[in-house]
Amino acid sequence: MHNRLTNGISSSLIIISLMMLMSACGKKASKPPYDLEQKSKSCISIPYDEMGGVKVIPVKINGITMNMIYDTGCSGVHISWNELKTLDKNGKIGPEDVLGVSYASIADGSIVANGLINIKRIEVGSDEESIVLENIPASVALNQEAPILLGNSVLDELASVEVDNVKKNINFYKK
C-alpha cells in the first residue's frame, strides 16, 4: 500500500512538474459546471468560522472535506500541495486530472506558476442541501502551506452570495 501511495504521489509530482515546465494551457470544461438537475432549496446557508480574520467553510472536493477560505479576491479554486497529496492518497485524483500550468499574480504583485488540475466535484453544503459544481479547474501551489481558497470560479456559478455577519453564515443562492 505504501508503494502505491508513493508511486501515485510521485507520478502526480512528476506530471505537474513537467506540465509547469512546458507551460501548457488548461482546457475548458465542455459543459457548464453547475448541475441544473439538482433538487434543493434555492438558498444554502453555511455557517463559517473566523480564523485570522478570514471566513472558513467546509467544502467537499471530490468527496474529501476540506476547510476552505471564502475569498472573493481569488479568481478560482486554489489548493496546496498537501491537499493534492490527500486527494491522491485517497484515490480521488489521477493523472487524467492534470491540466497543465496556471499563472497567478499574488498579493505582493509577483507572478507565480502553479499546477492546474480538474476537480471533478465540489460540494458546498450538507448531504441534504448542497450546491454541486463539476469540472472546476483549480490551481495547485507547490508551497505545502499555501491557503486553500474558494474563489470566483465557484462563486460566479451562483446567482448571488451573501455574508451574514450577525448569524455568521454565508448564504449561497442558486441560479
Buried (B, 14 or more C-beta within 10 A) or exposed (E): EEEEBEEBBEBBBEBBEEBBEEEBEBEEEEEEBBEEEEEBEEBBBBEBEEEEEEBBBBBBBBEBEBEBBBBEEBBBBBBBBBBBBBBBBEEBBBEEBBBBBBEBEEEEEEEBBBBBBBBBBBBBBEEEBBBBBBBBBBBBBBEEEBBBBBBBBBBEBBEEBEEEEEEEBBBBBBE
